[in-house]
Amino acid sequence: MLQVEEVKKSFGGFMAVDGARLEVKRGEIVAVIGPNGAGKTTLFNLITGILKPDEGRILFKGEDITRLPAHRICKRGMTRSFQ
């Protein structure tokens, strides 16, 4: 259902996400854990289209959504909420 393949994102010289891989199958519950600054929020922003990755790709329901804007990803059934 969701595949994250070797996704990378840097901000200047800071590598926020370095080669992230994730697969979530239909019906699974998955957690992303790590300390502050580990890149969790950046990863979710990449998955939901708020940020664009420097490298890698993201697939949702078999469709490459890597470069889609957030509103198009939302229409396909995935978004995030802010605290």
DSSP file (Angstrom, degrees, kcal/mol; ACC not computed):
  #  RESIDUE AA STRUCTURE BP1 BP2  ACC     N-H-->O    O-->H-N    N-H-->O    O-->H-N    TCO  KAPPA ALPHA  PHI   PSI    X-CA   Y-CA   Z-CA
    1    1 A M              0   0    0      0, 0.0    60,-3.7     0, 0.0     2,-0.4   0.000 360.0 360.0 360.0 -46.1    0.0    0.0    0.0
    2    2 A L  E     +AB  24  60A   0     22,-2.2    22,-2.7    58,-0.2     2,-0.4  -0.995 360.0 178.6-130.1 128.2    2.8    2.4    0.9
    3    3 A Q  E     -AB  23  59A   0     56,-2.7    56,-2.8    -2,-0.4     2,-0.5  -0.996  10.6-169.3-130.6 130.0    6.4    2.1   -0.2
    4    4 A V  E     -AB  22  58A   0     18,-3.2    18,-2.0    -2,-0.4     2,-0.6  -0.982  14.0-165.6-115.7 120.9    9.3    4.4    0.6
    5    5 A E  E     - B   0  57A   0     52,-3.0    52,-1.8    -2,-0.5    16,-0.2  -0.906  59.8 -41.0-120.6 107.0   12.4    3.6   -1.4
    6    6 A E  E    S-     0   0A   0     -2,-0.6     2,-0.3    13,-0.3    15,-0.2   0.848  78.0-176.2  50.6  45.3   15.8    5.0   -0.6
    7    7 A V  E     -A   20   0A   0     13,-2.1    13,-2.5    49,-0.1    12,-0.9  -0.559   5.0-175.6 -79.2 133.7   14.4    8.5    0.2
    8    8 A K  E     +AB  18  55A   0     47,-1.8    46,-2.8    -2,-0.3    47,-1.3  -0.974   9.3 174.6-129.7 144.1   16.9   11.2    1.0
    9    9 A K  E     +A   17   0A   0      8,-2.6     8,-2.1    -2,-0.4     7,-1.6  -0.944   4.4 179.6-149.3 126.7   16.4   14.8    2.0
   10   10 A S  E     -A   15   0A   0     -2,-0.3     2,-0.5     5,-0.3     5,-0.2  -0.919  20.3-151.5-125.6 155.9   19.0   17.4    3.1
   11   11 A F  E >  S-A   14   0A   0      3,-2.9     3,-2.0    -2,-0.3     2,-0.3  -0.931  73.0 -52.2-123.3 102.0   18.8   21.0    4.2
   12   12 A G  T 3  S-     0   0    0     -2,-0.5    -2,-0.0     1,-0.3     0, 0.0  -0.537 124.7 -17.6  63.9-126.0   22.1   22.6    3.2
   13   13 A G  T 3  S+     0   0    0     -2,-0.3     2,-0.6    -3,-0.1    -1,-0.3   0.411 117.8  98.4 -90.1   1.9   24.8   20.4    4.7
   14   14 A F  E <   -A   11   0A   0     -3,-2.0    -3,-2.9     1,-0.0     2,-0.9  -0.822  63.7-149.7 -98.0 118.2   22.4   18.7    7.1
   15   15 A M  E     +A   10   0A   0     -2,-0.6    -5,-0.3    -5,-0.2     3,-0.2  -0.761  20.3 174.4 -85.9 104.9   21.1   15.2    6.0
   16   16 A A  E    S+     0   0A   0     -7,-1.6     2,-0.4    -2,-0.9    -6,-0.2   0.869  73.2  19.8 -81.4 -39.3   17.7   15.0    7.6
   17   17 A V  E    S-A    9   0A   0     -8,-2.1    -8,-2.6    25,-0.1     2,-0.5  -0.994  70.7-171.3-133.8 125.3   16.6   11.7    5.9
   18   18 A D  E     -A    8   0A   0     -2,-0.4   -10,-0.2   -10,-0.2   -11,-0.1  -0.787  69.0 -32.0-126.3  88.0   19.3    9.4    4.5
   19   19 A G  E    S-     0   0A   0    -12,-0.9   -13,-0.3    -2,-0.5   -11,-0.2   0.870  76.2-170.3  77.4  38.1   18.1    6.5    2.5
   20   20 A A  E     -A    7   0A   0    -13,-2.5   -13,-2.1   -15,-0.1     2,-0.4  -0.370   4.7-172.3 -65.6 137.5   14.8    5.8    4.3
   21   21 A R  E     +     0   0A   0    -16,-0.2     2,-0.3   -15,-0.2   -16,-0.2  -0.998  12.2 159.2-130.7 136.3   13.0    2.6    3.3
   22   22 A L  E     -A    4   0A   0    -18,-2.0   -18,-3.2    -2,-0.4     2,-0.4  -0.974  17.6-170.2-156.2 138.5    9.6    1.6    4.6
   23   23 A E  E     -A    3   0A   0     -2,-0.3     2,-0.5   -20,-0.2   -20,-0.2  -0.988   3.9-176.3-133.7 127.2    6.8   -0.7    3.4
   24   24 A V  E     -A    2   0A   0    -22,-2.7   -22,-2.2    -2,-0.4     2,-0.2  -0.980  12.7-156.0-122.7 118.2    3.3   -0.7    4.9
   25   25 A K    >   -     0   0    0     -2,-0.5     3,-2.3   -24,-0.2    -2,-0.0  -0.557  39.2 -76.2 -90.6 158.0    0.9   -3.3    3.7
   26   26 A R  T 3  S+     0   0    0      1,-0.3    -1,-0.1    -2,-0.2     3,-0.1  -0.262 119.8  15.6 -52.7 129.7   -2.9   -3.0    3.8
   27   27 A G  T 3  S+     0   0    0      1,-0.3    -1,-0.3    -3,-0.1     2,-0.2   0.294  96.9 125.9  88.1  -9.3   -4.1   -3.6    7.3
   28   28 A E    <   -     0   0    0     -3,-2.3     2,-0.5     1,-0.0    -1,-0.3  -0.491  50.3-147.8 -81.2 151.7   -0.7   -3.2    9.0
   29   29 A I        -     0   0    0     -2,-0.2     2,-0.4    -3,-0.1    -4,-0.0  -0.991  23.1-179.2-116.8 123.8    0.0   -0.8   11.8
   30   30 A V        -     0   0    0     -2,-0.5     2,-0.4     2,-0.0    -6,-0.0  -0.947  13.5-153.5-127.5 143.2    3.5    0.6   11.7
   31   31 A A        -     0   0    0     -2,-0.4     2,-0.6     2,-0.0    -2,-0.0  -0.913   5.3-152.7-115.8 144.3    5.3    3.0   14.0
   32   32 A V        +     0   0    0     -2,-0.4     2,-0.3     2,-0.0    -2,-0.0  -0.972  28.5 174.6-112.4 115.8    8.2    5.3   13.2
   33   33 A I        +     0   0    0     -2,-0.6    -2,-0.0     5,-0.0     0, 0.0  -0.854  12.6 120.5-124.0 157.2   10.2    6.0   16.3
   34   34 A G        -     0   0    0     -2,-0.3     3,-0.1     5,-0.0     5,-0.1  -0.869  56.1 -70.7 165.1 167.1   13.5    7.8   17.1
   35   35 A P    >   -     0   0    0      0, 0.0     3,-1.8     0, 0.0     5,-0.3  -0.173  68.8 -68.7 -71.8 168.8   14.9   10.6   19.2
   36   36 A N  T 3  S+     0   0    0      1,-0.3     0, 0.0     2,-0.1     0, 0.0  -0.323 124.5  23.5 -54.3 136.9   14.4   14.3   18.5
   37   37 A G  T 3  S+     0   0    0     -3,-0.1    -1,-0.3     1,-0.0     0, 0.0   0.518  84.0 120.4  83.9   5.4   16.1   15.3   15.3
   38   38 A A  S <  S-     0   0    0     -3,-1.8    -2,-0.1    -4,-0.1    -5,-0.0   0.654  87.0-104.4 -78.7 -14.6   16.1   11.8   13.8
   39   39 A G  S  > S+     0   0    0     -4,-0.2     4,-2.5   -22,-0.1     5,-0.2   0.561  78.0 132.2 106.1  10.3   14.0   12.9   10.8
   40   40 A K  H  > S+     0   0    0     -5,-0.3     4,-2.2     2,-0.2     5,-0.2   0.944  77.9  42.3 -61.6 -50.0   10.6   11.4   11.7
   41   41 A T  H  > S+     0   0    0      1,-0.2     4,-2.5     2,-0.2    -1,-0.2   0.899 113.9  52.6 -65.4 -40.2    8.6   14.6   10.9
   42   42 A T  H  > S+     0   0    0      2,-0.2     4,-2.1     1,-0.2    -1,-0.2   0.916 107.9  52.2 -60.9 -42.3   10.7   15.2    7.7
   43   43 A L  H  X S+     0   0    0     -4,-2.5     4,-2.5     1,-0.2    -2,-0.2   0.928 110.5  47.1 -59.5 -46.2    9.9   11.6    6.6
   44   44 A F  H  X S+     0   0    0     -4,-2.2     4,-2.1     1,-0.2     6,-0.3   0.878 110.6  52.7 -65.0 -36.4    6.1   12.2    7.1
   45   45 A N  H  <>S+     0   0    0     -4,-2.5     6,-2.1     2,-0.2     5,-1.4   0.851 110.6  48.2 -66.5 -33.3    6.4   15.5    5.3
   46   46 A L  H ><5S+     0   0    0     -4,-2.1     3,-1.0     4,-0.2    -2,-0.2   0.923 111.3  49.4 -69.2 -45.7    8.1   13.7    2.4
   47   47 A I  H 3<5S+     0   0    0     -4,-2.5    -2,-0.2     1,-0.2    -1,-0.2   0.878 114.5  44.8 -61.7 -38.9    5.5   11.0    2.3
   48   48 A T  T 3<5S-     0   0    0     -4,-2.1    -1,-0.2    -5,-0.2    -2,-0.2   0.399 115.2-111.1 -92.6   3.7    2.6   13.4    2.3
   49   49 A G  T < 5S+     0   0    0     -3,-1.0    21,-0.7    -4,-0.3    -3,-0.2   0.505  85.3 118.5  86.0   4.1    4.0   15.8   -0.3
   50   50 A I  S   <S+     0   0    0     -5,-1.4     2,-0.3    -6,-0.3    -4,-0.2   0.882  86.7  25.5 -69.1 -36.6    4.7   18.7    2.0
   51   51 A L  S    S-     0   0    0     -6,-2.1    -2,-0.3    -9,-0.2    -1,-0.1  -0.893  81.5-133.0-119.4 155.5    8.4   18.3    1.1
   52   52 A K        -     0   0    0     -2,-0.3    15,-0.1    -3,-0.1    -6,-0.1  -0.907  26.4-119.0-106.6 136.3   10.0   16.8   -2.0
   53   53 A P        -     0   0    0      0, 0.0   -44,-0.2     0, 0.0     3,-0.1  -0.357   3.4-140.7 -71.6 153.7   12.8   14.3   -1.7
   54   54 A D  S    S+     0   0    0    -46,-2.8     2,-0.3     1,-0.2   -45,-0.2   0.811  88.0   1.6 -76.2 -34.0   16.3   14.9   -3.1
   55   55 A E  E    S+B    8   0A   0    -47,-1.3   -47,-1.8     2,-0.0    -1,-0.2  -0.943 103.3  41.4-147.0 164.9   16.5   11.2   -4.1
   56   56 A G  E     -     0   0A   0     -2,-0.3     2,-0.3   -49,-0.2   -50,-0.2  -0.234  67.5-100.3  90.3-177.8   14.3    8.1   -3.9
   57   57 A R  E     -B    5   0A   0    -52,-1.8   -52,-3.0    -2,-0.1     2,-0.4  -0.982  13.0-146.4-147.2 159.8   10.7    7.5   -4.6
   58   58 A I  E     -B    4   0A   0     -2,-0.3     7,-2.6   -54,-0.2     8,-0.7  -0.992  13.9-167.2-129.0 127.2    7.4    7.1   -2.8
   59   59 A L  E     -BC   3  64A   0    -56,-2.8   -56,-2.7    -2,-0.4     2,-0.4  -0.944   4.1-171.7-117.9 137.7    4.6    4.8   -4.0
   60   60 A F  E >  S-BC   2  63A   0      3,-2.6     3,-1.8    -2,-0.4   -58,-0.2  -0.987  79.1 -13.6-129.5 120.9    1.0    4.8   -2.6
   61   61 A K  T 3  S-     0   0    0    -60,-3.7   -59,-0.1    -2,-0.4    -1,-0.1   0.864 130.5 -54.5  53.6  39.3   -1.4    2.1   -3.8
   62   62 A G  T 3  S+     0   0    0    -61,-0.3     2,-0.4     1,-0.2    -1,-0.3   0.368 114.5 115.9  82.0  -4.6    1.1    1.2   -6.6
   63   63 A E  E <  S-C   60   0A   0     -3,-1.8    -3,-2.6     2,-0.0     2,-0.7  -0.825  70.6-120.5-101.9 135.2    1.3    4.8   -7.9
   64   64 A D  E     +C   59   0A   0     -2,-0.4    -5,-0.2    -5,-0.2     3,-0.2  -0.633  37.8 167.3 -73.2 113.4    4.4    6.9   -7.8
   65   65 A I    >   +     0   0    0     -7,-2.6     3,-1.4    -2,-0.7    -6,-0.2   0.227  36.0 117.7-109.4  10.7    3.5   10.0   -5.8
   66   66 A T  T 3  S+     0   0    0     -8,-0.7    -1,-0.1     1,-0.3    -7,-0.1   0.833  85.9  27.2 -51.4 -43.2    7.0   11.3   -5.3
   67   67 A R  T 3  S+     0   0    0     -3,-0.2    -1,-0.3    -9,-0.1    -2,-0.1   0.311  92.9 117.5-107.1   7.6    6.6   14.6   -7.1
   68   68 A L    <   -     0   0    0     -3,-1.4     2,-0.1     1,-0.1    -3,-0.1  -0.487  69.2-110.8 -74.7 145.7    2.8   15.1   -6.6
   69   69 A P    >>  -     0   0    0      0, 0.0     4,-1.8     0, 0.0     3,-0.9  -0.367  32.0-105.9 -70.0 157.8    1.7   18.1   -4.6
   70   70 A A  H 3> S+     0   0    0    -21,-0.7     4,-2.5     1,-0.3     5,-0.2   0.841 117.7  57.1 -55.2 -39.0    0.2   17.5   -1.1
   71   71 A H  H 3> S+     0   0    0      1,-0.2     4,-1.6     2,-0.2    -1,-0.3   0.837 107.4  48.3 -67.4 -29.9   -3.4   18.3   -2.3
   72   72 A R  H <> S+     0   0    0     -3,-0.9     4,-0.8     2,-0.2    -1,-0.2   0.864 111.1  49.7 -75.5 -36.0   -3.2   15.6   -4.9
   73   73 A I  H ><>S+     0   0    0     -4,-1.8     5,-1.6     1,-0.2     3,-0.6   0.905 109.2  53.5 -65.6 -41.0   -1.8   13.0   -2.5
   74   74 A C  H ><5S+     0   0    0     -4,-2.5     3,-1.7     1,-0.2    -2,-0.2   0.900 103.8  55.2 -60.0 -42.6   -4.6   13.9   -0.1
   75   75 A K  H 3<5S+     0   0    0     -4,-1.6    -1,-0.2     1,-0.3    -2,-0.2   0.745 102.7  57.7 -64.1 -22.5   -7.2   13.3   -2.8
   76   76 A R  T <<5S-     0   0    0     -4,-0.8    -1,-0.3    -3,-0.6    -2,-0.2   0.526 131.0 -92.2 -85.7  -6.5   -5.8    9.8   -3.2
   77   77 A G  T < 5S+     0   0    0     -3,-1.7     2,-0.4    -4,-0.4    -3,-0.2   0.598  91.1 100.0 113.1  13.3   -6.4    9.1    0.5
   78   78 A M      < +     0   0    0     -5,-1.6     2,-0.3   -30,-0.1    -1,-0.3  -0.993  32.9 130.9-135.2 134.0   -3.4   10.1    2.5
   79   79 A T        -     0   0    0     -2,-0.4     2,-0.3    -3,-0.1   -30,-0.1  -0.888  38.9-121.4-154.9-175.1   -2.5   13.2    4.5
   80   80 A R        -     0   0    0     -2,-0.3     2,-0.4   -32,-0.1    -2,-0.0  -0.940  12.7-138.3-133.6 159.6   -1.2   14.2    7.9
   81   81 A S        -     0   0    0     -2,-0.3     2,-0.3     2,-0.0    -2,-0.0  -0.901  19.5-128.5-115.3 150.7   -2.5   16.2   10.7
   82   82 A F              0   0    0     -2,-0.4     0, 0.0     1,-0.1     0, 0.0  -0.660 360.0 360.0 -96.3 153.8   -0.5   18.7   12.7
   83   83 A Q              0   0    0     -2,-0.3    -1,-0.1     0, 0.0    -2,-0.0   0.491 360.0 360.0 -65.1 360.0   -0.3   18.7   16.5
